[in-house]
Every structure is written in structure tokens, then in C-alpha cells.
Amino acid sequence: MMKIEEAIKQKEFKDPYNKAIVNLLYTQSHIVSQQSSLFKPFGLSPEQYNVLRILRGQNGNPITVSSIQERMLNRMSNASRLVEKLKQKGLVIREESARDRRQVDVLITDKGLDVLQNLEASIYRLNRELVKLNEEEVNQLNDLLDRLRG
């Protein structure tokens, strides 16, 4: 196990709170890098994968781009651009909303569902490789992270 001090070649931190923030940011970057490698053969970014998962969770019901944006893990992402790229790949459908002509509804395609299905086992393995904790520790980590955002 490599300590954050070794990973970024820093001998000490100002205080444990500063160390925790640096550690979280470094860990997030590591996870995104690993995910990016996994998604690359499918022509996806982690953000595009996030959009596909949001759409799959709709169980065939349309959702607006603004609603996708609200649910994204990285809210700084441009959901409209991500949806357009997924549309070009045939993974989603965009259509004018029947309820509001100013809105655009988005649906995942069968091809998009297939991509998620093909990634499922690899994601399962990657998650366990990245989170080197037992189930009790993972639950504790989740509780701590929830409190951190509290």
C-alpha cells in the first residue's frame, strides 16, 4: 500500500484535513484513470458511461437533458454534448418532448444497453480491485463519505 506522501513525493502536510483533501483528489484521479482505460475499447468516457447508466435507470422512460445533468456524478460535464456524442454512436435517441417542445427527451437504445451489459463484469472486477477493503470497511467508507458531504 502506497501512502499519499510517497505517491506525490511530499514529506508532510500542513494538517490532517489538508492531507485528507489531497488524498481524496488523488484517489479520484486514480479511479477515473482506471475507468477510462476500461471504457476506451468501447469508445466511451467515464462521463458518457455515467449518462448511459442514468438512462438505463429510467427503464425505458424518456428523460430530459437537464434531468440527466442533475443526476450526473460530475455536474460540470456538458450533458448536451455527451448525449450528442452518444447519439452519434447509436447508443441513445434524442427526440422532441411530447410534453414541451422546448425540451428534448433522451432514451437509451438496445445498442446502449448491450454496451452496459458487456461492461458489467469488468466494472464489477475493477471496483473490487480499486477498493481494497472488506465489506464492513466499504460500508464504513460509504458512511464516512456521506458524512463528509453532509
Secondary structure, 3 states (H helix, E strand, C coil): CCCHHHHHCCCCCCCHHHHHHHHHHHHHHHHHHHHHHHHHHHCCCHHHHHHHHHHHCCCCCCEEHHHHHHHCCCCCCCHHHHHHHHHHCCCEEEEECCCCCCCEEEEECHHHHHHHHHHHHHHHHHHHHHCCCCHHHHHHHHHHHHHHHC
